[in-house]
Amino acid sequence: MASFQIHGGKTLSGEIIPQGAKNEALQVISAVLLTPEAVTISNLPDIIDVNRLIQLLEGLGVSVERLATDTVRFRADRIDLSWLQTPEFRKQAAALRGSVMVMGPLVARFGRGFIPQPGGDKIGRRRLDTHFIGLQKLGADFLYDEDAKTYEITAGRLEGCYMLLDEASVTGTANLVMAATLAKGTTTIFNAACEPYVAQLCRMLIRMGARIEGVGSNLLTIHGVDSLNGTAHRLLADMIEVGSFIGLAAMTRSEILIRNTDYPHLGLIPDTFRKLGVQLKVQGDDILVPAQDHYEIDSYIDGSILTIADAPWPGFTPDLLSIVLVVATQARGSLLIHQKMFESRLFFVDKLIDMGAKIILCDPHRATVIGLDRKTPLRGIRMSSPDIRAGVSLLIAALSASGTSIIDNIDQIDRGYQQIDLRLQALGADLTRIDL
């Protein structure tokens, strides 16, 4: 088990390029199962979750050819469905929440999908009902083995239908769109997730021959086709990394240039950090975060405390609430964080309180942050990363803190951030990976 040792309080400087989007990668890699032809995906991040999904597809019989460090050519022309019943498949699929997204493509093209209960972050209830209810509406039969914790879907050719999703699930929408591309007739999905990554998946499928209307909206219409072709696809920059680097610059009083951000696809992220008083200068597709000794949180017109809450896109992404919370600890002013979507994601604040932050955890969904305005620096402690986003938030806090911090369980961070230690060292961070 590896850990990070951080000597904090150092000012950073330089340029950094965000990796390809993790959440988009998991969707479009799953989509290669829809065609026997070659699909080339570039700007892939070299992270645990993406590599696990690629290994899962290799076990299924997908040919995987690495053309460059960030570019892979896939060909799903020799799929072996019997591998779904092996202990090796169950072990690999259970370790990755993104494994659920192979279900739609498998049942659409081969008439059968099977996975064990998938893993992922321990951030609260993340139900899979939307995926399986939608597939059932398309005509599939669903079997859940409660003792074995496995999910199985079988079908002949799926039949298009109208469905109103009970939640705007990103992975659920992706799964159902992929399944509907090969269904007979027309499928209409209302209350679909409309994140840029879902739109990217739809555009990739259209290049493969799918017929999809309403891309980028919450009303998608998919006219099923008999087969799909190969294509090439490039991932967007990871918006969560962009937000993480903005928070890093603010907390460490550093001037950092974030290059190739795919700025038009960042939504509310830049303006949310501006509400915290963080200055951003947009230079084409780059964002310059200048060094700031102080930044002040906005308040509402009537003087009441600012609230930042997560919401389905185009609302603010829940993956950045933990970063916003950490940035607020050294701001001037107070902030209410309202984490609506996951009930366990704020529990990492006890570690920030141990570092000297002034935070009131109101309940599992809300925390009030009283900014220290740099008057008292955070102090280094030993802590453990509970999930990907909280782990990076704690890393940012440690880099700004006085003294030495150790963060254990950094495999969680490695699941979502590519070589984060080396990239931050290039900015001047005193950060070391140690094996304990």
C-alpha positions as CSV (number, residue, x, y, z in Angstrom):
1,M,0.0,0.0,0.0
2,A,1.5,3.3,-1.1
3,S,1.3,6.7,0.5
4,F,2.1,10.3,-0.3
5,Q,4.5,12.3,1.9
6,I,4.0,16.1,1.5
7,H,6.0,18.9,2.8
8,G,3.5,21.7,2.5
9,G,3.5,25.5,2.4
10,K,5.4,25.9,-0.8
11,T,4.4,28.1,-3.7
12,L,4.1,26.4,-7.0
13,S,4.4,27.7,-10.6
14,G,4.4,26.5,-14.1
15,E,2.1,24.9,-16.7
16,I,0.0,21.8,-16.5
17,I,-2.2,19.9,-19.0
18,P,-5.3,18.1,-17.8
19,Q,-5.6,14.4,-18.7
20,G,-8.3,13.0,-20.9
21,A,-11.7,12.8,-19.2
22,K,-12.0,9.7,-16.9
23,N,-15.8,9.6,-17.0
24,E,-15.9,9.9,-20.8
25,A,-13.3,7.3,-21.2
26,L,-15.3,4.6,-19.3
27,Q,-18.3,5.3,-21.6
28,V,-16.6,5.3,-25.0
29,I,-14.4,2.3,-24.2
30,S,-17.5,0.3,-23.4
31,A,-19.0,1.4,-26.8
32,V,-16.3,-0.5,-28.7
33,L,-18.3,-3.6,-27.9
34,L,-21.1,-2.4,-30.3
35,T,-19.1,-3.1,-33.5
36,P,-16.7,-5.8,-34.8
37,E,-14.7,-3.0,-36.6
38,A,-11.8,-1.1,-35.2
39,V,-12.3,1.9,-32.9
40,T,-9.4,4.1,-32.0
41,I,-9.6,6.3,-28.9
42,S,-7.0,8.9,-28.1
43,N,-6.2,11.2,-25.1
44,L,-6.9,8.3,-22.8
45,P,-5.7,8.8,-19.2
46,D,-3.3,6.3,-17.8
47,I,-5.3,5.7,-14.6
48,I,-6.4,2.6,-12.7
49,D,-10.1,2.7,-13.5
50,V,-9.5,3.1,-17.3
51,N,-6.8,0.4,-17.4
52,R,-9.1,-2.0,-15.4
53,L,-11.9,-1.5,-18.0
54,I,-9.4,-2.1,-20.9
55,Q,-8.2,-5.4,-19.1
56,L,-11.9,-6.4,-18.7
57,L,-12.5,-6.0,-22.4
58,E,-9.3,-7.9,-23.2
59,G,-10.7,-10.8,-21.2
60,L,-13.9,-10.7,-23.2
61,G,-11.8,-11.1,-26.4
62,V,-11.4,-7.5,-27.5
63,S,-8.2,-6.9,-29.4
64,V,-6.3,-4.1,-27.8
65,E,-3.4,-2.4,-29.6
66,R,-1.7,0.5,-28.0
67,L,-0.7,3.0,-30.8
68,A,0.8,5.6,-28.4
69,T,0.9,6.2,-24.7
70,D,-2.6,7.8,-24.8
71,T,-4.0,6.1,-27.9
72,V,-5.5,2.6,-28.2
73,R,-7.1,0.7,-31.1
74,F,-9.9,-1.7,-30.1
75,R,-11.5,-4.4,-32.2
76,A,-14.4,-6.4,-30.7
77,D,-14.6,-9.1,-33.4
78,R,-14.0,-12.2,-31.3
79,I,-16.1,-11.8,-28.1
80,D,-16.1,-14.8,-25.8
81,L,-19.3,-14.5,-23.6
82,S,-18.3,-17.6,-21.6
83,W,-15.6,-15.5,-19.9
84,L,-18.5,-13.7,-18.1
85,Q,-18.9,-16.8,-15.9
86,T,-15.3,-17.1,-14.8
87,P,-14.0,-16.1,-11.3
88,E,-11.4,-13.8,-13.0
89,F,-14.2,-11.8,-14.7
90,R,-16.1,-11.5,-11.5
91,K,-13.1,-10.3,-9.6
92,Q,-12.2,-7.7,-12.3
93,A,-15.7,-6.4,-12.8
94,A,-16.4,-6.2,-9.1
95,A,-13.4,-3.9,-8.6
96,L,-14.8,-1.3,-11.1
97,R,-18.0,0.6,-11.0
98,G,-17.7,1.5,-14.7
99,S,-18.1,-2.2,-15.5
100,V,-21.9,-1.7,-15.5
101,M,-21.6,0.1,-18.8
102,V,-20.7,-3.0,-20.7
103,M,-24.2,-4.3,-20.1
104,G,-26.0,-2.2,-22.7
105,P,-23.6,-2.9,-25.5
106,L,-23.4,-6.7,-24.7
107,V,-27.2,-7.2,-24.6
108,A,-27.7,-5.1,-27.7
109,R,-25.2,-6.9,-29.8
110,F,-25.0,-10.4,-28.3
111,G,-28.3,-10.7,-26.4
112,R,-26.8,-11.2,-23.0
113,G,-24.9,-9.3,-20.3
114,F,-23.7,-10.3,-16.9
115,I,-21.8,-8.5,-14.1
116,P,-21.3,-8.9,-10.4
117,Q,-22.1,-6.0,-8.1
118,P,-19.6,-3.4,-9.2
119,G,-17.2,-1.5,-6.9
120,G,-16.1,2.1,-6.9
121,D,-16.0,5.0,-4.5
122,K,-17.6,4.6,-1.1
123,I,-19.5,7.9,-1.2
124,G,-23.0,6.7,-0.5
125,R,-25.9,5.0,-2.3
126,R,-25.3,4.7,-6.0
127,R,-28.2,2.6,-7.2
128,L,-28.2,0.8,-10.6
129,D,-32.0,0.6,-11.0
130,T,-32.0,3.2,-13.8
131,H,-29.8,1.0,-16.0
132,F,-31.8,-2.2,-15.6
133,I,-35.3,-0.7,-15.6
134,G,-34.4,1.0,-18.9
135,L,-33.1,-2.2,-20.4
136,Q,-36.2,-4.0,-19.3
137,K,-38.3,-1.3,-21.1
138,L,-36.3,-2.1,-24.2
139,G,-37.5,-5.7,-23.9
140,A,-34.7,-7.4,-21.9
141,D,-35.3,-9.8,-19.1
142,F,-33.5,-9.0,-15.9
143,L,-32.4,-11.4,-13.2
144,Y,-30.8,-10.3,-9.9
145,D,-29.2,-13.0,-7.7
146,E,-29.4,-11.6,-4.2
147,D,-27.1,-14.2,-2.7
148,A,-24.4,-14.0,-5.3
149,K,-24.9,-10.3,-5.9
150,T,-24.9,-10.7,-9.7
151,Y,-27.0,-9.0,-12.4
152,E,-28.0,-10.7,-15.7
153,I,-29.7,-9.3,-18.7
154,T,-30.9,-11.4,-21.7
155,A,-32.9,-10.5,-24.8
156,G,-33.5,-11.2,-28.4
157,R,-33.3,-8.0,-30.4
158,L,-34.2,-5.0,-28.3
159,E,-37.3,-3.0,-29.2
160,G,-37.3,0.8,-29.1
161,C,-39.7,2.5,-26.7
162,Y,-40.4,5.7,-24.8
163,M,-38.9,6.0,-21.4
164,L,-38.8,8.7,-18.7
165,L,-35.8,8.2,-16.5
166,D,-36.4,8.5,-12.8
167,E,-33.0,10.1,-12.4
168,A,-30.7,11.8,-14.8
169,S,-28.0,9.2,-14.3
170,V,-24.9,9.8,-16.5
171,T,-23.9,6.1,-16.6
172,G,-27.5,5.0,-16.9
173,T,-28.1,7.3,-19.9
174,A,-24.9,6.1,-21.5
175,N,-25.8,2.5,-21.1
176,L,-29.3,3.0,-22.5
177,V,-28.2,5.1,-25.4
178,M,-25.6,2.4,-26.4
179,A,-28.3,-0.3,-26.1
180,A,-30.8,1.7,-28.1
181,T,-28.5,2.2,-31.1
182,L,-29.0,-1.4,-32.1
183,A,-32.6,-1.8,-31.0
184,K,-35.4,-2.2,-33.5
185,G,-37.4,1.0,-34.0
186,T,-37.2,4.3,-32.2
187,T,-36.2,4.9,-28.6
188,T,-37.0,8.2,-26.8
189,I,-35.2,8.9,-23.5
190,F,-36.5,11.9,-21.5
191,N,-34.7,13.2,-18.4
192,A,-31.5,12.0,-20.0
193,A,-28.2,13.2,-18.5
194,C,-26.8,15.9,-20.8
195,E,-23.2,16.1,-19.5
196,P,-20.6,16.9,-22.2
197,Y,-19.3,13.4,-21.8
198,V,-22.7,11.9,-22.7
199,A,-22.8,14.2,-25.7
200,Q,-19.3,13.1,-26.7
201,L,-20.5,9.4,-26.6
202,C,-23.4,10.3,-28.8
203,R,-21.2,12.0,-31.3
204,M,-18.9,9.0,-31.4
205,L,-21.9,6.7,-31.9
206,I,-23.2,8.9,-34.7
207,R,-19.8,8.6,-36.5
208,M,-20.2,4.9,-36.1
209,G,-23.5,5.0,-38.0
210,A,-26.0,5.5,-35.1
211,R,-28.9,7.9,-35.6
212,I,-29.3,10.1,-32.5
213,E,-31.2,13.3,-32.2
214,G,-31.1,15.9,-29.4
215,V,-27.5,15.5,-28.5
216,G,-26.6,17.7,-25.6
217,S,-30.2,18.0,-24.4
218,N,-32.2,15.9,-21.9
219,L,-34.4,14.5,-24.6
220,L,-32.7,12.0,-26.8
221,T,-34.2,10.2,-29.7
222,I,-32.4,7.1,-31.1
223,H,-33.5,5.4,-34.3
224,G,-32.1,1.9,-34.1
225,V,-29.8,0.6,-36.9
226,D,-28.8,-3.0,-37.8
227,S,-25.0,-2.5,-37.2
228,L,-22.4,0.0,-36.4
229,N,-19.0,0.8,-37.9
230,G,-15.6,1.6,-36.6
231,T,-14.4,5.2,-35.9
232,A,-11.8,7.3,-34.2
233,H,-12.5,9.4,-31.2
234,R,-10.6,11.9,-29.0
235,L,-11.5,12.5,-25.3
236,L,-12.2,16.0,-23.9
237,A,-10.0,17.3,-21.1
238,D,-11.1,16.1,-17.7
239,M,-13.1,19.0,-16.2
240,I,-12.5,17.6,-12.7
241,E,-8.8,17.9,-13.2
242,V,-9.2,21.4,-14.4
243,G,-11.2,22.3,-11.3
244,S,-8.7,20.5,-9.1
245,F,-5.8,22.6,-10.5
246,I,-7.7,25.8,-10.1
247,G,-8.2,24.9,-6.4
248,L,-4.6,23.9,-6.1
249,A,-3.4,27.3,-7.4
250,A,-5.7,29.2,-5.1
251,M,-4.8,27.2,-1.9
252,T,-1.0,27.4,-2.5
253,R,-0.9,31.1,-3.6
254,S,0.5,29.9,-6.9
255,E,0.4,31.1,-10.5
256,I,-0.5,28.1,-12.6
257,L,-1.4,28.0,-16.3
258,I,-3.8,25.2,-17.1
259,R,-3.5,24.4,-20.8
260,N,-5.9,22.8,-23.3
261,T,-8.9,22.9,-20.9
262,D,-11.7,22.5,-23.6
263,Y,-13.1,25.6,-21.9
264,P,-16.5,25.7,-23.7
265,H,-17.3,22.4,-22.0
266,L,-16.6,23.4,-18.4
267,G,-20.1,24.8,-17.7
268,L,-20.4,26.4,-14.3
269,I,-16.9,25.4,-13.0
270,P,-15.1,28.6,-13.8
271,D,-17.8,30.9,-12.4
272,T,-18.2,28.8,-9.3
273,F,-14.5,29.3,-8.4
274,R,-15.0,33.0,-9.2
275,K,-17.7,33.1,-6.5
276,L,-15.0,32.0,-4.1
277,G,-13.0,35.0,-5.1
278,V,-10.5,33.0,-7.2
279,Q,-9.3,35.0,-10.2
280,L,-9.2,33.3,-13.6
281,K,-7.9,34.7,-16.8
282,V,-9.1,32.8,-19.9
283,Q,-6.5,32.8,-22.7
284,G,-8.0,31.0,-25.7
285,D,-8.4,27.4,-24.5
286,D,-6.1,27.9,-21.5
287,I,-6.8,29.2,-18.0
288,L,-4.3,31.3,-16.1
289,V,-4.8,31.3,-12.3
290,P,-2.7,34.2,-10.9
291,A,-1.1,34.0,-7.4
292,Q,-3.4,35.5,-4.8
293,D,-2.7,36.3,-1.2
294,H,-6.4,36.6,-0.4
295,Y,-9.7,35.7,-2.0
296,E,-13.1,36.5,-0.7
297,I,-16.3,34.5,-1.0
298,D,-19.3,36.2,-2.5
299,S,-22.5,36.7,-0.6
300,Y,-26.0,37.0,-1.9
301,I,-27.6,40.4,-2.6
302,D,-29.4,40.3,0.7
303,G,-26.1,39.5,2.5
304,S,-26.9,35.9,3.3
305,I,-24.2,33.2,3.1
306,L,-23.3,31.8,-0.3
307,T,-24.5,28.2,-0.9
308,I,-22.8,26.0,-3.5
309,A,-24.8,22.8,-4.2
310,D,-24.3,20.0,-6.7
311,A,-26.9,19.2,-9.4
312,P,-27.3,17.2,-12.6
313,W,-25.7,19.0,-15.6
314,P,-25.8,21.9,-16.4
315,G,-25.7,22.3,-12.6
316,F,-22.4,22.1,-10.7
317,T,-20.7,18.7,-10.7
318,P,-20.7,16.8,-7.4
319,D,-17.1,15.7,-8.2
320,L,-15.8,19.2,-7.4
321,L,-17.7,20.0,-4.2
322,S,-14.9,18.6,-2.1
323,I,-12.3,20.8,-3.9
324,V,-14.5,23.9,-3.4
325,L,-14.9,23.0,0.3
326,V,-11.1,22.9,0.7
327,V,-10.6,26.1,-1.2
328,A,-13.1,27.8,1.1
329,T,-11.1,26.9,4.2
330,Q,-8.6,29.6,3.5
331,A,-10.9,32.2,2.0
332,R,-12.3,35.3,3.6
333,G,-15.9,34.7,4.4
334,S,-18.2,31.7,4.9
335,L,-19.8,29.1,2.6
336,L,-22.5,26.5,2.9
337,I,-21.7,23.3,0.9
338,H,-24.8,21.3,0.1
339,Q,-24.0,17.8,-1.3
340,K,-27.4,16.6,-2.5
341,M,-26.5,13.6,-4.5
342,F,-24.3,11.4,-2.2
343,E,-24.8,11.1,1.5
344,S,-21.2,10.0,2.5
345,R,-19.1,12.4,0.4
346,L,-18.6,15.0,3.1
347,F,-17.4,12.7,5.8
348,F,-13.7,13.5,4.9
349,V,-14.1,16.9,6.6
350,D,-13.0,15.5,9.9
351,K,-9.5,15.3,8.5
352,L,-9.6,18.9,7.5
353,I,-10.8,19.8,11.0
354,D,-7.8,18.0,12.4
355,M,-5.7,20.1,10.1
356,G,-7.2,23.3,11.7
357,A,-10.0,24.1,9.3
358,K,-13.2,25.6,10.7
359,I,-16.0,23.4,9.4
360,I,-19.4,22.5,10.9
361,L,-20.7,19.3,9.5
362,C,-24.4,20.0,9.7
363,D,-25.6,16.6,8.5
364,P,-24.4,14.0,5.9
365,H,-25.3,16.4,3.1
366,R,-24.3,19.9,4.4
367,A,-21.2,21.5,5.8
368,T,-20.6,25.2,6.7
369,V,-17.0,26.4,6.1
370,I,-15.8,29.5,8.0
371,G,-12.8,30.7,6.0
372,L,-9.5,31.4,7.9
373,D,-8.4,34.1,5.5
374,R,-4.8,32.8,5.6
375,K,-4.6,34.0,9.2
376,T,-3.9,30.5,10.4
377,P,-2.4,28.0,8.0
378,L,-3.6,24.4,7.9
379,R,-1.2,22.0,9.6
380,G,0.2,18.7,8.3
381,I,-1.2,15.5,9.7
382,R,-1.5,11.8,8.8
383,M,-4.7,10.8,7.0
384,S,-6.2,8.4,4.6
385,S,-7.9,8.9,1.2
386,P,-11.5,7.7,1.4
387,D,-12.3,8.2,-2.4
388,I,-10.9,9.7,-5.5
389,R,-12.1,13.3,-5.1
390,A,-11.7,13.6,-1.4
391,G,-8.2,12.2,-1.7
392,V,-7.2,14.9,-4.1
393,S,-8.9,17.5,-1.9
394,L,-6.8,16.3,1.0
395,L,-3.7,16.4,-1.2
396,I,-4.4,20.0,-2.1
397,A,-4.9,20.9,1.6
398,A,-1.6,19.2,2.5
399,L,0.3,21.1,-0.2
400,S,-1.0,24.3,1.3
401,A,-0.4,23.3,5.0
402,S,2.6,24.0,7.2
403,G,4.6,21.0,8.1
404,T,4.5,17.4,6.8
405,S,1.5,15.4,5.9
406,I,1.1,11.7,4.9
407,I,-1.8,10.5,2.9
408,D,-2.4,6.8,3.0
409,N,-4.6,4.7,0.6
410,I,-3.5,6.7,-2.4
411,D,-4.6,3.9,-4.8
412,Q,-7.9,5.8,-4.5
413,I,-6.3,8.9,-6.0
414,D,-4.5,6.8,-8.7
415,R,-7.9,5.5,-9.8
416,G,-8.7,9.0,-11.2
417,Y,-5.5,11.1,-11.6
418,Q,-2.7,10.2,-13.9
419,Q,0.8,10.3,-12.3
420,I,-0.4,13.1,-10.1
421,D,2.8,13.1,-8.0
422,L,5.1,13.5,-11.0
423,R,2.9,16.3,-12.5
424,L,2.8,18.2,-9.3
425,Q,6.5,17.8,-8.7
426,A,7.0,19.5,-12.1
427,L,5.2,22.5,-10.6
428,G,7.5,22.5,-7.6
429,A,5.5,20.5,-5.1
430,D,7.5,18.7,-2.4
431,L,5.7,15.4,-2.8
432,T,7.0,11.9,-2.5
433,R,5.4,8.5,-3.2
434,I,6.4,6.1,-0.5
435,D,5.7,2.4,0.0
436,L,5.0,1.4,3.6
